[in-house]
Amino acid sequence: MKTRSRTKKLVTSEKLKTWIEQLESGYHRPVERIANTLYASIVQLDSRDGGEKNKHDKKFLSNVKTTGNLFPELCTVAIAKVPPCLFKLFELEEDSKPGQLMQHKLWKKLRRPIKLLLRAYLALLDRLLDTTAQKNLLTTIRNTSILFIASTMTKPLLKAVVGVWAKSEEQTQRVQAFLTIHKVLRHRPDTVEGTMRMMYKAYLANAKFVNTSTLPNIYFMQNCLIELYKLNDLICYQHGFLYIRQLAIHLRKALMNASKDTRRTICNWQFLSAVSLWSKILVTTPALDELYLPLIQIIFGVFDIISGSPRLSPLTFHMIRCALLLCGPEHKYIPLWPYILELFKFLQTGSKAPSQQLLMEGDMNQGNILPDFQIALKLSSGQVSNKRLPDTILDELYDVAFTYSAAISHRIDYPEIVRMAMKRMREFSKETKNKNHRNSIKKLYGLMETNIKYIETEREKSKLRPHQLEEIQEWQKKIYDGGTPLLAELASYKRAKDQERKEKLQGHIPKAEAGLKEYLESEEGQAEREKNRIEFENMADNIDSDASGAEDKDEAEEPEVDISRMSKSEKKKLTKGKKDKVEEFSLDTF
């Protein structure tokens, strides 16, 4: 009897094949056996690695035994074979709801083994190392999310999937995790609040350090949060109020107690990433209009702390761009010109301005090379003294000034709004000695002047009065939809700028240089080389023959000189002439 009981505990490959055949024929009993065996195998592997076991796990080890060679095959069966059979047994479709599953007659029989199987899926999600196996498992989890919801496994599922969304190095796995989260939250709206808190904290944790490799992931996480917050406007407003208030508390401490420690709470990537995220959410969610003014006040408060410091000029540009996100046609006017024009003080003019030659002689030491402002918050002292810093600041200044001017180019009071800005640009163009700086500002000045003439012409046609607010709003919307000269220029400028920045971040090599070797090795390149060789072969032969003939002629015509019959003065002239001759040598001697 003892030997018989032991043979029952051991699961072999033959038994597994029998279970597969029974599953494919529509028999539901193997679901429980496969679930017990898979979970027992995971517990057994954990015990080998020194993992702790509870009473529930010890029970499975005492009832089921497997071999290590069977584990990969068992995982394949559980991931690939079991879910389609379950959907067939419960007659489920893609748009089925959890209530439909719970009302099925087989649900009471299979509820416990299904829950155990799902627990095994989540355990495998933390233990699988193969990328392909992880992708297949995530796909299975997304397809069986309705089973997780019906089995009261929603919270463990969301916790595990959010971990993959935040920490996985594979972009495909991040996307699959987000799709799973979105699907579960649509079926279970009561879990939106806790899940969004968890995802927001994971987003800030990933935004602690930003570089060229982490920046795409941060943008991806921002887009995911924006999409999920659209599911519930009430929770979006509650979280917006809470987290924007936290930003305001940090800012208040920095303003009241000015020190390096309080400044660090503001001048960091997490604070900037939070401001950037809520700026994008406010633009896409009309229900958060009441949080518009508090966020703008936070941005202006940061300007008060960091203004006047060239070391924090990258952070200044980041904050200006966050404010530019809120300058849409349907939002209120934001006065950003004072903060943009203040950046002109970092561009020296007059007698202190460096010449064009000095501007081209940047400090090329490794620690003093200027970073890309998109992935920088502050500059070192060596970078501040770099001669190319004014050029970089002017490029960023031109970008934000152009973008802001285009964002308000549809307003009926545009000529009056930009008057002081154009005056400052005109003064800078006269004072600067740098030709490139002068040309850039003159170009922007000309574009703004063209837009002023366009607005004035359209304004005269409309004959509106200041008290006609509704008519003015309709007129501005019409102008914006029709497009202004600045908006048309901005679209082409942004395309070129984004392509340039993308190539810079990726370390782009020009196609002419990168593809030269490939071109010469291709059939077209070989044909071109053969054509050139045939075309210039005769020329090379003629040059060689002419050169050899000339050498022979010179050697033949050179007379022999008898030094014994020369006078002393003639010998001195001959010696002096020999020193002026160029000595001939062969490259083979080196």
C-alpha positions as CSV (number, residue, x, y, z in Angstrom):
1,M,0.0,0.0,0.0
2,K,2.8,2.4,0.8
3,T,4.5,1.8,-2.6
4,R,1.1,2.4,-4.3
5,S,0.6,5.7,-2.5
6,R,4.1,6.9,-3.5
7,T,3.5,6.1,-7.2
8,K,0.3,8.2,-7.0
9,K,2.2,11.2,-5.7
10,L,4.8,11.2,-8.5
11,V,3.8,13.0,-11.7
12,T,5.4,11.8,-14.8
13,S,5.5,12.9,-18.4
14,E,3.1,10.2,-19.4
15,K,0.5,11.5,-16.9
16,L,0.9,15.0,-18.2
17,K,0.3,13.9,-21.7
18,T,-2.9,12.1,-20.5
19,W,-4.1,15.2,-18.8
20,I,-3.5,17.2,-22.0
21,E,-5.6,14.7,-24.0
22,Q,-8.4,14.9,-21.5
23,L,-8.3,18.7,-21.5
24,E,-8.6,18.8,-25.3
25,S,-11.5,16.5,-25.2
26,G,-13.4,18.8,-22.8
27,Y,-12.9,17.0,-19.5
28,H,-12.5,19.5,-16.6
29,R,-10.8,17.2,-14.0
30,P,-7.2,17.7,-15.2
31,V,-7.5,21.5,-14.4
32,E,-7.2,20.7,-10.7
33,R,-4.4,18.2,-11.1
34,I,-2.4,20.5,-13.3
35,A,-2.9,23.4,-10.9
36,N,-1.8,21.3,-7.9
37,T,1.2,20.0,-9.7
38,L,2.4,23.4,-11.0
39,Y,2.1,25.0,-7.7
40,A,3.8,22.1,-5.9
41,S,6.7,22.3,-8.4
42,I,7.2,26.0,-7.7
43,V,7.2,25.4,-4.0
44,Q,9.6,22.5,-4.5
45,L,12.0,24.7,-6.5
46,D,11.8,27.5,-3.9
47,S,12.6,25.0,-1.1
48,R,15.8,24.0,-2.9
49,D,16.8,27.7,-3.0
50,G,16.3,28.0,0.7
51,G,12.9,29.7,0.6
52,E,10.6,29.5,3.6
53,K,7.5,27.2,3.5
54,N,4.1,27.8,5.2
55,K,1.6,25.1,6.1
56,H,-0.3,25.6,2.9
57,D,2.9,24.9,0.8
58,K,3.9,21.9,2.9
59,K,0.6,20.4,2.2
60,F,1.2,20.5,-1.5
61,L,4.7,19.0,-1.1
62,S,3.3,16.1,0.9
63,N,0.6,15.3,-1.7
64,V,2.4,15.9,-5.1
65,K,5.9,15.2,-6.3
66,T,7.5,16.1,-9.6
67,T,10.8,15.9,-11.2
68,G,12.9,18.9,-12.2
69,N,13.0,17.9,-15.9
70,L,9.2,18.0,-16.0
71,F,8.9,21.6,-14.9
72,P,9.4,23.4,-18.3
73,E,6.9,21.1,-19.9
74,L,4.5,21.6,-17.1
75,C,4.8,25.4,-17.4
76,T,4.1,25.2,-21.2
77,V,1.0,23.2,-20.6
78,A,-0.3,25.5,-17.9
79,I,0.3,28.6,-19.9
80,A,-0.6,27.5,-23.4
81,K,-3.1,24.6,-23.0
82,V,-5.2,25.3,-19.9
83,P,-6.6,28.9,-20.6
84,P,-8.2,28.0,-24.0
85,C,-9.8,24.9,-22.4
86,L,-11.2,27.0,-19.6
87,F,-12.7,29.5,-22.0
88,K,-14.2,26.6,-23.9
89,L,-15.6,25.1,-20.8
90,F,-17.2,28.3,-19.5
91,E,-18.2,29.5,-23.0
92,L,-16.4,32.8,-22.6
93,E,-15.7,35.4,-25.2
94,E,-13.5,38.5,-25.4
95,D,-16.3,40.8,-24.2
96,S,-17.6,38.5,-21.5
97,K,-18.0,39.9,-17.9
98,P,-17.0,38.3,-14.6
99,G,-20.7,37.9,-13.6
100,Q,-21.3,35.6,-16.6
101,L,-18.4,33.3,-15.4
102,M,-19.6,33.1,-11.8
103,Q,-23.1,32.0,-12.9
104,H,-21.8,29.0,-14.8
105,K,-22.5,25.6,-13.3
106,L,-18.9,24.5,-13.4
107,W,-17.7,27.5,-11.5
108,K,-18.2,26.0,-8.0
109,K,-16.2,22.9,-8.9
110,L,-13.3,24.7,-10.6
111,R,-13.1,27.9,-8.4
112,R,-10.4,26.6,-6.0
113,P,-8.1,25.0,-8.7
114,I,-8.5,28.1,-10.9
115,K,-7.5,30.3,-8.0
116,L,-4.5,28.1,-7.3
117,L,-3.5,28.2,-11.0
118,L,-3.6,32.0,-11.0
119,R,-1.5,32.1,-7.9
120,A,1.0,29.9,-9.8
121,Y,0.9,32.4,-12.7
122,L,1.8,35.3,-10.4
123,A,4.6,33.2,-8.8
124,L,6.1,32.4,-12.2
125,L,5.9,36.1,-13.1
126,D,8.6,36.8,-10.5
127,R,10.7,33.7,-11.2
128,L,10.9,33.3,-15.0
129,L,14.1,34.7,-16.5
130,D,13.6,33.9,-20.2
131,T,12.3,37.0,-22.1
132,T,10.1,34.9,-24.5
133,A,8.5,33.0,-21.6
134,Q,7.8,36.2,-19.7
135,K,6.0,37.7,-22.8
136,N,3.9,34.5,-23.2
137,L,3.0,34.5,-19.5
138,L,2.0,38.2,-19.6
139,T,-0.2,37.5,-22.7
140,T,-1.8,34.7,-20.9
141,I,-2.4,36.8,-17.7
142,R,-4.0,39.5,-19.8
143,N,-6.3,37.1,-21.6
144,T,-7.3,35.4,-18.3
145,S,-7.8,38.7,-16.4
146,I,-11.5,37.9,-16.1
147,L,-10.6,34.8,-14.1
148,F,-8.5,36.9,-11.7
149,I,-11.5,39.2,-11.2
150,A,-13.9,36.4,-10.6
151,S,-11.5,34.6,-8.2
152,T,-11.0,37.6,-6.0
153,M,-7.4,37.8,-7.1
154,T,-7.6,41.3,-8.5
155,K,-5.3,43.1,-5.9
156,P,-2.5,40.5,-6.2
157,L,-2.7,40.7,-10.0
158,L,-2.5,44.5,-10.0
159,K,0.4,44.6,-7.6
160,A,2.4,42.1,-9.7
161,V,1.6,43.7,-13.0
162,V,2.3,47.2,-11.8
163,G,5.7,45.9,-10.7
164,V,6.4,44.7,-14.3
165,W,5.1,48.0,-15.7
166,A,7.5,50.0,-13.5
167,K,10.6,47.8,-13.4
168,S,10.8,45.7,-16.6
169,E,13.6,46.4,-19.0
170,E,11.6,45.2,-22.0
171,Q,9.3,47.7,-23.6
172,T,7.0,45.0,-24.9
173,Q,6.4,43.7,-21.3
174,R,5.7,47.2,-20.1
175,V,3.1,47.6,-22.8
176,Q,1.5,44.2,-22.0
177,A,1.4,45.1,-18.3
178,F,-0.3,48.4,-19.0
179,L,-2.9,46.7,-21.2
180,T,-3.6,44.3,-18.4
181,I,-4.0,47.1,-15.9
182,H,-6.3,49.0,-18.2
183,K,-8.5,45.9,-18.8
184,V,-8.8,45.1,-15.1
185,L,-9.6,48.7,-14.1
186,R,-12.4,48.9,-16.6
187,H,-14.0,45.8,-15.1
188,R,-13.3,46.8,-11.5
189,P,-13.7,50.6,-11.1
190,D,-13.4,50.3,-7.3
191,T,-9.7,49.4,-7.7
192,V,-8.8,52.5,-9.6
193,E,-7.9,54.7,-6.6
194,G,-5.4,52.3,-5.0
195,T,-3.9,51.3,-8.3
196,M,-3.3,54.9,-9.4
197,R,-1.6,55.7,-6.1
198,M,0.7,52.7,-6.6
199,M,1.5,53.7,-10.2
200,Y,2.1,57.3,-9.3
201,K,4.7,56.3,-6.7
202,A,6.3,53.9,-9.1
203,Y,6.5,56.7,-11.7
204,L,8.2,59.1,-9.3
205,A,10.6,56.4,-8.2
206,N,11.7,55.8,-11.8
207,A,12.0,59.6,-12.4
208,K,14.7,60.0,-9.7
209,F,17.4,59.8,-12.3
210,V,17.0,60.9,-16.0
211,N,19.3,60.2,-18.9
212,T,19.0,59.2,-22.5
213,S,18.2,55.6,-21.7
214,T,15.5,56.3,-19.0
215,L,13.8,59.2,-20.7
216,P,11.7,57.2,-23.2
217,N,10.4,55.0,-20.3
218,I,9.4,58.1,-18.3
219,Y,7.5,59.5,-21.2
220,F,5.8,56.1,-21.6
221,M,4.8,56.0,-18.0
222,Q,3.4,59.6,-18.2
223,N,1.2,58.6,-21.2
224,C,0.0,55.5,-19.3
225,L,-1.0,57.6,-16.2
226,I,-2.7,60.2,-18.4
227,E,-4.7,57.4,-20.1
228,L,-5.7,55.7,-16.8
229,Y,-6.7,58.9,-15.1
230,K,-9.3,59.5,-17.8
231,L,-11.2,56.5,-16.5
232,N,-12.4,58.4,-13.4
233,D,-12.5,62.2,-13.2
234,L,-13.4,62.2,-9.5
235,I,-10.3,60.2,-8.5
236,C,-8.2,62.2,-11.0
237,Y,-9.3,65.5,-9.3
238,Q,-8.7,64.0,-5.8
239,H,-5.2,62.8,-6.7
240,G,-4.5,66.1,-8.5
241,F,-5.5,68.2,-5.5
242,L,-3.5,66.0,-3.1
243,Y,-0.2,65.8,-5.1
244,I,-0.2,69.4,-6.3
245,R,-0.7,70.4,-2.7
246,Q,2.3,68.4,-1.8
247,L,4.4,70.2,-4.4
248,A,3.1,73.5,-3.0
249,I,4.2,72.5,0.5
250,H,7.7,71.7,-0.7
251,L,7.8,75.1,-2.5
252,R,6.7,77.0,0.6
253,K,9.4,75.4,2.7
254,A,12.0,76.4,0.1
255,L,10.7,80.0,-0.1
256,M,10.5,80.5,3.7
257,N,13.8,78.8,4.6
258,A,16.2,79.4,1.7
259,S,19.1,76.9,2.0
260,K,20.8,74.2,0.0
261,D,18.7,71.5,1.5
262,T,15.4,73.2,0.8
263,R,16.5,74.0,-2.7
264,R,17.3,70.4,-3.4
265,T,13.6,69.5,-2.7
266,I,12.7,71.7,-5.6
267,C,15.7,71.3,-8.0
268,N,15.4,67.6,-8.6
269,W,13.9,65.3,-11.3
270,Q,11.1,64.0,-9.2
271,F,9.7,67.5,-8.5
272,L,10.0,68.4,-12.2
273,S,8.5,65.1,-13.4
274,A,5.5,65.6,-11.1
275,V,4.9,69.2,-12.4
276,S,5.3,68.0,-16.0
277,L,2.8,65.1,-15.5
278,W,0.1,67.2,-13.9
279,S,0.6,69.9,-16.6
280,K,-0.2,67.3,-19.2
281,I,-3.1,65.9,-17.2
282,L,-4.7,69.3,-16.8
283,V,-4.6,69.9,-20.5
284,T,-6.3,66.6,-21.3
285,T,-8.8,66.5,-18.5
286,P,-11.4,69.4,-18.4
287,A,-12.6,68.3,-14.9
288,L,-9.4,69.6,-13.4
289,D,-9.8,73.3,-14.4
290,E,-9.9,74.4,-10.8
291,L,-6.4,73.1,-10.3
292,Y,-5.1,75.2,-13.2
293,L,-4.2,78.3,-11.1
294,P,-2.4,76.4,-8.2
295,L,-0.1,74.6,-10.6
296,I,0.7,77.9,-12.4
297,Q,1.5,79.5,-9.0
298,I,3.9,76.6,-8.2
299,I,5.7,77.2,-11.5
300,F,6.0,80.9,-10.9
301,G,7.3,80.2,-7.3
302,V,10.0,78.0,-8.7
303,F,11.0,80.9,-11.0
304,D,11.4,83.1,-8.0
305,I,13.9,80.6,-6.4
306,I,16.0,79.7,-9.4
307,S,16.0,83.1,-11.3
308,G,19.4,84.8,-11.7
309,S,21.4,81.6,-11.6
310,P,23.0,80.4,-14.9
311,R,23.8,77.1,-13.2
312,L,20.0,76.4,-13.0
313,S,19.2,77.6,-16.5
314,P,18.3,74.1,-17.7
315,L,15.7,73.8,-14.9
316,T,14.3,77.3,-15.9
317,F,13.7,76.0,-19.5
318,H,12.1,72.9,-18.2
319,M,9.6,74.9,-16.0
320,I,8.9,77.3,-18.9
321,R,8.0,74.3,-21.1
322,C,5.7,73.0,-18.4
323,A,3.9,76.3,-18.4
324,L,3.8,76.3,-22.2
325,L,1.7,73.1,-22.0
326,L,-1.0,75.1,-20.2
327,C,-1.0,77.8,-22.9
328,G,-3.6,76.2,-25.1
329,P,-6.3,78.1,-27.0
330,E,-9.0,77.1,-24.5
331,H,-7.0,78.2,-21.4
332,K,-6.4,81.5,-19.8
333,Y,-3.5,83.8,-20.7
334,I,-0.3,83.1,-18.8
335,P,2.3,86.0,-18.7
336,L,5.5,84.2,-19.4
337,W,7.4,87.0,-21.3
338,P,9.1,88.4,-18.1
339,Y,10.6,85.0,-17.3
340,I,11.6,84.3,-20.9
341,L,13.2,87.8,-21.4
342,E,15.1,87.5,-18.1
343,L,17.2,84.8,-19.8
344,F,18.8,87.5,-22.0
345,K,21.0,88.5,-19.1
346,F,22.9,85.3,-19.5
347,L,23.9,86.5,-23.0
348,Q,26.7,89.1,-22.6
349,T,26.6,92.1,-24.8
350,G,28.6,95.3,-25.3
351,S,32.3,95.4,-24.3
352,K,31.9,92.3,-22.1
353,A,30.7,90.1,-25.0
354,P,33.2,87.6,-26.3
355,S,34.1,87.8,-30.0
356,Q,33.0,85.3,-32.6
357,Q,36.4,83.6,-32.5
358,L,36.3,83.0,-28.8
359,L,32.8,81.6,-29.0
360,M,34.0,78.8,-31.3
361,E,36.8,77.8,-28.8
362,G,34.8,75.9,-26.2
363,D,36.4,74.1,-23.3
364,M,36.6,70.5,-24.5
365,N,37.5,69.0,-21.1
366,Q,35.4,66.0,-20.3
367,G,33.9,67.7,-17.2
368,N,33.2,71.0,-18.9
369,I,31.3,69.8,-22.0
370,L,27.8,71.1,-22.1
371,P,25.1,68.5,-21.7
372,D,21.8,68.4,-23.6
373,F,19.4,70.6,-21.7
374,Q,16.6,68.0,-22.1
375,I,18.4,65.6,-19.8
376,A,20.1,68.2,-17.4
377,L,18.8,70.2,-14.4
378,K,21.9,72.2,-13.5
379,L,25.4,72.9,-14.7
380,S,28.7,72.6,-13.0
381,S,31.0,75.5,-12.5
382,G,33.2,74.3,-15.4
383,Q,30.2,74.1,-17.7
384,V,29.1,77.6,-16.7
385,S,32.5,79.0,-17.8
386,N,32.3,77.1,-21.1
387,K,32.5,79.6,-24.0
388,R,29.7,77.8,-25.9
389,L,27.1,78.2,-23.1
390,P,25.7,81.5,-24.6
391,D,25.1,79.7,-27.9
392,T,23.2,76.8,-26.1
393,I,21.2,79.2,-24.0
394,L,20.2,81.2,-27.1
395,D,19.1,78.1,-28.9
396,E,16.8,77.2,-26.0
397,L,15.7,80.8,-25.6
398,Y,14.8,80.9,-29.3
399,D,12.8,77.7,-28.9
400,V,10.7,78.7,-25.9
401,A,10.1,82.3,-27.2
402,F,9.0,81.0,-30.6
403,T,6.7,78.4,-29.0
404,Y,5.2,80.8,-26.6
405,S,4.7,83.5,-29.2
406,A,3.0,80.9,-31.5
407,A,0.8,79.7,-28.6
408,I,-0.7,83.2,-28.1
409,S,-0.6,84.2,-31.8
410,H,-4.3,83.8,-32.2
411,R,-5.3,86.3,-29.5
412,I,-6.9,89.5,-30.4
413,D,-4.5,91.5,-28.2
414,Y,-1.4,89.8,-29.6
415,P,0.2,93.1,-30.9
416,E,0.0,94.6,-27.4
417,I,1.2,91.5,-25.6
418,V,4.4,91.1,-27.5
419,R,5.3,94.8,-27.7
420,M,7.8,94.8,-24.7
421,A,9.3,91.5,-25.9
422,M,10.0,92.9,-29.3
423,K,11.5,96.0,-27.8
424,R,13.9,93.8,-25.7
425,M,14.8,91.7,-28.8
426,R,15.5,94.8,-30.8
427,E,17.8,96.2,-28.1
428,F,19.7,92.9,-27.9
429,S,20.2,92.8,-31.6
430,K,21.8,96.2,-31.5
431,E,24.0,95.5,-28.5
432,T,25.3,92.0,-29.3
433,K,28.5,91.5,-31.2
434,N,27.8,87.9,-32.1
435,K,26.5,87.6,-35.6
436,N,24.7,84.3,-35.1
437,H,22.9,85.6,-32.0
438,R,21.8,88.8,-33.9
439,N,20.6,86.8,-36.9
440,S,18.5,84.4,-34.8
441,I,16.8,87.1,-32.8
442,K,16.2,89.2,-36.0
443,K,14.6,86.1,-37.6
444,L,12.2,85.6,-34.6
445,Y,11.5,89.4,-34.6
446,G,10.5,89.2,-38.2
447,L,8.2,86.3,-37.7
448,M,6.4,88.1,-34.8
449,E,6.1,91.2,-36.9
450,T,4.5,89.3,-39.7
451,N,2.0,87.8,-37.2
452,I,1.2,91.3,-35.8
453,K,0.3,92.6,-39.2
454,Y,-1.9,89.6,-39.8
455,I,-3.8,90.0,-36.5
456,E,-4.2,93.7,-37.0
457,T,-5.6,93.2,-40.5
458,E,-8.1,90.6,-39.2
459,R,-9.0,92.7,-36.2
460,E,-9.9,95.7,-38.4
461,K,-12.2,93.5,-40.5
462,S,-14.1,92.2,-37.5
463,K,-14.7,95.7,-35.9
464,L,-15.1,94.1,-32.4
465,R,-15.3,96.1,-29.1
466,P,-13.6,95.2,-25.8
467,H,-16.9,94.5,-24.0
468,Q,-18.0,91.8,-26.6
469,L,-16.3,88.9,-24.8
470,E,-18.2,86.1,-26.4
471,E,-17.7,87.4,-29.9
472,I,-14.0,87.8,-29.1
473,Q,-13.7,84.2,-28.0
474,E,-15.4,83.0,-31.2
475,W,-13.1,85.2,-33.3
476,Q,-10.0,83.9,-31.5
477,K,-11.1,80.3,-32.0
478,K,-11.7,81.0,-35.7
479,I,-8.3,82.5,-36.1
480,Y,-6.7,79.6,-34.3
481,D,-8.5,77.0,-36.4
482,G,-7.6,78.8,-39.6
483,G,-3.9,79.0,-38.6
484,T,-1.7,82.0,-38.0
485,P,1.7,82.6,-39.7
486,L,3.5,81.8,-36.5
487,L,1.7,78.5,-36.1
488,A,2.6,77.4,-39.6
489,E,6.2,78.3,-39.1
490,L,6.3,76.6,-35.7
491,A,5.1,73.2,-37.2
492,S,8.0,73.0,-39.6
493,Y,10.4,74.3,-37.0
494,K,9.3,71.6,-34.4
495,R,9.7,68.8,-36.9
496,A,13.3,69.8,-37.7
497,K,14.1,70.4,-34.1
498,D,12.7,67.1,-32.9
499,Q,14.6,65.2,-35.5
500,E,17.8,67.0,-34.6
501,R,17.4,66.3,-30.9
502,K,16.5,62.7,-31.5
503,E,19.7,62.2,-33.6
504,K,21.7,63.9,-30.9
505,L,20.4,61.7,-28.1
506,Q,20.9,58.6,-30.1
507,G,24.4,59.5,-31.2
508,H,23.4,59.8,-34.8
509,I,26.1,59.3,-37.5
510,P,25.4,61.0,-40.9
511,K,24.3,58.6,-43.6
512,A,27.2,59.6,-45.9
513,E,29.8,58.6,-43.3
514,A,28.0,55.6,-41.9
515,G,27.1,54.1,-45.2
516,L,30.4,54.7,-47.2
517,K,31.9,51.3,-46.4
518,E,28.6,49.5,-47.1
519,Y,28.2,51.4,-50.4
520,L,31.7,50.5,-51.6
521,E,31.1,46.8,-50.8
522,S,27.7,46.8,-52.6
523,E,27.3,45.8,-56.2
524,E,26.7,49.4,-57.2
525,G,29.8,50.6,-55.4
526,Q,31.9,47.8,-57.0
527,A,30.7,48.8,-60.4
528,E,31.5,52.4,-59.8
529,R,35.0,51.5,-58.6
530,E,35.6,49.4,-61.7
531,K,34.4,52.2,-63.9
532,N,36.7,54.7,-62.3
533,R,39.7,52.3,-62.6
534,I,39.1,51.7,-66.3
535,E,38.5,55.5,-66.9
536,F,41.7,56.7,-65.1
537,E,44.0,53.7,-65.9
538,N,45.3,55.3,-69.1
539,M,45.8,58.6,-67.4
540,A,47.8,57.0,-64.6
541,D,50.0,55.1,-67.2
542,N,50.7,58.3,-69.1
543,I,51.6,60.2,-66.0
544,D,54.0,57.4,-65.0
545,S,55.6,57.2,-68.5
546,D,56.0,61.0,-68.7
547,A,57.6,61.1,-65.3
548,S,60.0,58.3,-66.0
549,G,60.9,59.9,-69.4
550,A,61.5,63.2,-67.8
551,E,63.7,61.7,-65.2
552,D,65.8,59.9,-67.8
553,K,66.1,63.1,-69.8
554,D,67.3,65.0,-66.8
555,E,69.8,62.4,-65.9
556,A,71.1,62.3,-69.5
557,E,71.4,66.0,-69.9
558,E,73.2,66.6,-66.6
559,P,76.9,67.1,-67.4
560,E,79.7,65.7,-65.3
561,V,81.7,68.2,-63.3
562,D,85.5,67.9,-62.7
563,I,86.0,69.2,-59.2
564,S,89.8,69.1,-59.4
565,R,90.0,71.9,-62.0
566,M,87.6,74.2,-60.0
567,S,88.7,77.3,-58.1
568,K,88.0,77.8,-54.4
569,S,85.2,80.3,-55.0
570,E,83.5,77.9,-57.5
571,K,83.8,75.1,-55.0
572,K,82.1,77.3,-52.3
573,K,79.2,78.1,-54.7
574,L,78.7,74.4,-55.5
575,T,78.7,73.5,-51.8
576,K,76.2,76.2,-51.0
577,G,73.9,75.0,-53.8
578,K,74.0,71.4,-52.6
579,K,72.6,72.4,-49.2
580,D,69.6,74.0,-50.9
581,K,68.7,70.9,-52.8
582,V,65.9,68.6,-51.5
583,E,67.0,65.2,-50.5
584,E,65.1,62.4,-52.2
585,F,64.0,59.5,-50.0
586,S,61.8,56.4,-50.2
587,L,58.8,55.6,-47.9
588,D,60.0,52.1,-47.6
589,T,62.8,53.1,-45.3
590,F,60.3,54.2,-42.6
